[in-house]
Amino acid sequence: MKILGIHDGHNASACLMVNGKTEYLIQEERVACEKNRSGFPALAIDLILKKSGLNFNEIDCIGMNGTYMPAPTNRQETLDYYNSLLKGGTLFNSSLIKNRLKSVPFIAGPYEKGNKQRRQQKLASLGVDSSKVNFIDHHTLHAYTAYCGNGDFKNDVLVLTNDGAGDRLCATVNVFRNGQMERIASVHENHSIGILYAVFTYLTGMVPLEHEYKIMGMAPYAHKSGSQKVSDEFWEMFEFSEDGLTWEFKKGFSVFGSMEYFKDFMFLKRFDYLMAGLQYFTEQFLVHWVRACIKKTGIKKIALAGGTFMNVKADKLIMEMEEVEKVFVFPSCGDESNALGACYYLEAKHNGFKSIQKLDDVYFGISFTNEDVKKSYEKYSFKNTYTIKYHDDIEHEIAKILASNNVVSRFKGKEEFGARSLGNRAIIANPNHPDVIKEINEMIKNRDFWMPFACSILDSDFDKYVISEGKNDPYYMIMTFDTKPAADEIKGGIHPYDRTVRPQIVTQKHNASYWNLINEFKKITGIGGILNTSLNLSKVR
């Protein structure tokens, strides 16, 4: 069975699944070279069909991610949208809606119907039979990414979803048992802590839906007592239900509609206390919620998805909870993953879970031959002189370059899916060289001074550097861990203040060539990890 999954909202993506195997999962931003590209993923779909040799007539069914209000298509639209809210605008006179009047009926109520029709028309223009198209609830797809990605189909699994908003919800509590999903609780988007985080990202002068991670990175630097006081004030804004499965925002009709309240809340508060206070609140809030869900269901094996769980520090505290036996967080679990969720859902609906392959890696993108690369660089006008060399053992050669404290851009194999570099499209360096971070930032990344880089670590050296209880397999940089004293060897890839690391364990099974590279580096230096950051420029992909 051939299934095409489509997410046409924020950070758009497309996925092809054939007989339960994920063949391609590509974000539109990767093809368009525009960070967080939103809207219909026409370029990603076209690339997937071209590479797979298929056309729409050969696709058995198509899954669409939910029915939703129009999403901003780029950074400027996102900022315009938030600016209109700050100036007292409403959802009905923002620039976002004004730009969509031709395609979305401007009357109360039928937005979902209008969006469904718009999307059906778009697919019909591509020659898609409407009978093949399925519109699936947003948070159901998040839940399916978590459950199917986890791959434990024998045991009962508690699946929690949490994000900014999707199909009017911001969170759900689900139990997967005997091949069936039961939703036992949900929270309306008006009460979203994901939106709370985005609003404060905006009010601190950064870009919502893009720079939330910078708040998380700043938090460890702030004084604990001042930050905790702010966190306590955030707690006063929300109230949990008696069983703890749901909550409400108490300070207004909705989080999104309370911009003036939040402006007043921030007045004369230190920026670092605000950032850390929001982060501590988010961590404590999610731990409280997870604890209540486990108590209610009695299920200690949990799987998580939705953009809020991109908060790697909160994920760490959830993993460390005594009640949690095992935790899986879907890699890059924002809305971009719901294209795969649509494929999971339809495959399970038609064939059950038996045919779905457990997530072993996320190298679901395109690979290129040496000839492809040659055609590309021959068209490019370089400012500096360069040489082209071919090596029989390129991993050994790169290891020598890294050991000499030089920075390397690695472009090899199938591109990884999601927000994290996992070695195939990566900027890598010696993590024990103190000047390398400044060099990478000044030449390429332009990251804020407080933001840490990450580290790819050999599976054989993980226990040497990292403190882990074994509740999670950290292959995807989706969770932080505390480190041991030996992590001084990889200090360029850990947080300089709290010494946590967001690791990628590298195994021969998941990525043999990348494992060989790091192993060659270890033979030269004795260090079993390398600094790793994504292969892109600031604001691009």
Secondary structure, 3 states (H helix, E strand, C coil): CEEEEEECCCCCEEEEEECCEEEEEEEHHHHHCCCCCCCCCHHHHHHHHHHHCCCHHHCCEEEEECCCCCCCCCHHHHHHHHHHHHCCCCCCCCHHHHCCCCCCCCCCCCHHHHHHHHHHHHHHHCCCCHHHEEEECHHHHHHHHHHHHHCCCCCCEEEEEEEEEECCEEEEEEEEECCEEEEEEEEEHHHCHHHHHHHHHHHCCCCCCCCHHHHHHHHHHCCHHHHHHHHHHHHCCEEECCCCCCEEECCCCCCCCCHHHHHHHHCCCCHHHHHHHHHHHHHHHHHHHHHHHHHHHCCCEEEEECHHHHCHHHHHHHHCCCCCCEEEECCCCCHHHHHHHHHHHHHHHHHCCCCCCCCCCCCCCCCCCHHHHHHHHHHCCCCCCCCCCCCCCHHHHHHHHHHCCCCEEEECCCCCCCCCCCCCEEEEECCCCCCHHHHHHHHHHCCCCCCCCEEEEEHHHHHHHECCCCCCCCCCCCCCECECHHHHHHHHHECCCCCCECEEEECCCCCHHHHHHHHHHHHHHCCCEEEEEECCCCCCC
